[in-house]
């Protein structure tokens, strides 16, 4: 009997893929909010919050929180719209993920962007959305 395939770390795949997108030049893309965050930066944080995996079929269906911060509510909204398009359209329309030995056949939005106040950093803003992806290991 062969060993089940290991599935890629989807937080790492999504973080590295987003970091490589020229549209996000100057944006911090991470899995933990930087210690140096002071409300003035544009930041995208991805955090796996669940999802099922089928190791025999080499499929992972991760559910992710995607937080987008900006120095203002408007900047956070603009960043969220951009990240939303990248994840829901560009990622599944021909993104080359071969360096992570995987492909993505679907990304769906479970919870659309919702605004969250940032009381520690006024007037910074943050939007949260949740997505589920279908990731195929090579």
C-alpha positions as CSV (number, residue, x, y, z in Angstrom):
1,X,0.0,0.0,0.0
2,X,1.4,3.4,-0.9
3,X,1.6,6.3,1.6
4,X,-1.1,9.0,1.2
5,X,0.3,12.2,-0.4
6,X,1.1,15.1,1.8
7,X,-0.9,18.1,1.0
8,X,0.7,21.6,0.6
9,X,0.5,24.2,3.3
10,X,-2.3,26.3,1.8
11,X,-1.5,29.3,4.0
12,X,2.0,29.3,2.6
13,X,0.9,28.7,-1.0
14,X,-1.7,31.6,-0.9
15,X,0.7,33.9,0.9
16,X,3.6,33.4,-1.5
17,X,1.3,33.5,-4.5
18,X,-0.3,36.8,-3.4
19,X,3.2,38.2,-2.5
20,X,4.3,37.6,-6.1
21,X,1.4,39.5,-7.6
22,X,2.6,42.9,-9.0
23,X,-0.8,44.4,-8.1
24,X,0.1,43.9,-4.4
25,X,3.6,45.5,-4.6
26,X,4.3,47.2,-1.3
27,X,1.6,45.2,0.6
28,X,2.6,43.0,3.4
29,X,1.2,39.5,2.9
30,X,1.5,37.2,5.9
31,X,-0.1,34.6,8.2
32,X,0.5,36.7,11.4
33,X,0.1,40.4,11.8
34,X,3.6,41.9,11.9
35,X,4.8,43.1,15.3
36,X,5.6,46.4,13.7
37,X,2.0,47.0,12.5
38,X,1.0,50.6,13.5
39,X,-2.1,51.1,11.4
40,X,-0.4,52.9,8.6
41,X,0.5,49.8,6.5
42,X,-1.5,47.8,3.9
43,X,-1.5,44.2,5.1
44,X,-3.2,41.0,4.0
45,X,-3.3,38.2,6.5
46,X,-4.4,34.6,5.6
47,X,-5.4,32.2,8.4
48,X,-6.6,28.7,7.9
49,X,-9.7,28.2,10.1
50,X,-10.7,24.7,9.0
51,X,-11.7,22.6,6.0
52,X,-11.6,19.0,5.1
53,X,-8.9,17.0,3.4
54,X,-9.0,13.7,1.4
55,X,-5.5,12.4,1.4
56,X,-6.3,9.4,-0.8
57,X,-7.7,11.7,-3.5
58,X,-5.0,14.3,-2.8
59,X,-7.6,17.1,-2.3
60,X,-7.7,19.7,0.4
61,X,-10.6,22.1,0.9
62,X,-9.3,24.7,3.3
63,X,-11.4,27.5,4.7
64,X,-9.4,30.7,5.2
65,X,-10.0,34.0,6.9
66,X,-8.6,36.8,4.7
67,X,-8.1,40.1,6.6
68,X,-7.2,43.3,4.7
69,X,-5.9,46.3,6.6
70,X,-5.3,49.8,5.3
71,X,-4.5,53.2,6.8
72,X,-8.1,54.2,6.3
73,X,-11.4,52.5,5.8
74,X,-11.3,53.5,2.1
75,X,-7.8,52.1,1.6
76,X,-8.8,48.8,3.3
77,X,-11.8,48.6,1.1
78,X,-9.7,49.1,-2.1
79,X,-7.2,46.5,-0.9
80,X,-10.0,44.1,-0.1
81,X,-11.5,44.5,-3.6
82,X,-8.2,43.8,-5.2
83,X,-7.4,40.7,-3.1
84,X,-11.0,39.5,-3.7
85,X,-10.4,39.6,-7.4
86,X,-7.0,38.0,-7.2
87,X,-8.4,35.1,-5.1
88,X,-11.8,34.6,-6.7
89,X,-10.8,35.1,-10.4
90,X,-7.1,35.3,-11.1
91,X,-6.0,32.4,-8.9
92,X,-8.3,29.8,-10.6
93,X,-7.8,31.2,-14.2
94,X,-4.5,29.8,-15.0
95,X,-2.3,30.6,-11.9
96,X,0.9,28.5,-12.1
97,X,1.2,26.8,-8.8
98,X,3.7,24.1,-9.9
99,X,6.4,25.3,-7.5
100,X,4.1,24.2,-4.7
101,X,3.2,20.9,-6.5
102,X,-0.5,21.8,-6.5
103,X,-3.4,23.3,-8.5
104,X,-6.6,25.1,-7.5
105,X,-9.8,24.2,-9.2
106,X,-12.2,26.4,-7.3
107,X,-12.3,29.3,-4.8
108,X,-15.6,30.4,-3.3
109,X,-16.5,33.2,-1.0
110,X,-18.3,31.9,2.1
111,X,-18.5,35.3,3.8
112,X,-18.2,38.5,1.8
113,X,-16.2,41.5,3.1
114,X,-17.3,42.8,6.4
115,X,-15.8,45.9,8.0
116,X,-14.2,45.7,11.5
117,X,-13.2,48.7,13.5
118,X,-9.6,49.0,14.6
119,X,-9.8,50.7,18.0
120,X,-6.1,50.5,18.6
121,X,-5.2,52.2,15.3
122,X,-7.8,54.9,14.4
123,X,-8.4,55.7,11.5
124,X,-7.1,52.4,10.1
125,X,-9.6,50.0,8.7
126,X,-9.9,46.2,8.3
127,X,-12.2,44.0,6.2
128,X,-12.5,40.3,6.8
129,X,-13.8,37.8,4.3
130,X,-13.8,34.0,4.3
131,X,-13.1,31.7,1.4
132,X,-13.0,28.0,0.7
133,X,-10.7,26.6,-1.9
134,X,-10.3,23.2,-3.6
135,X,-6.6,22.4,-3.8
136,X,-5.3,19.4,-5.7
137,X,-1.8,18.0,-4.8
138,X,0.3,16.9,-7.7
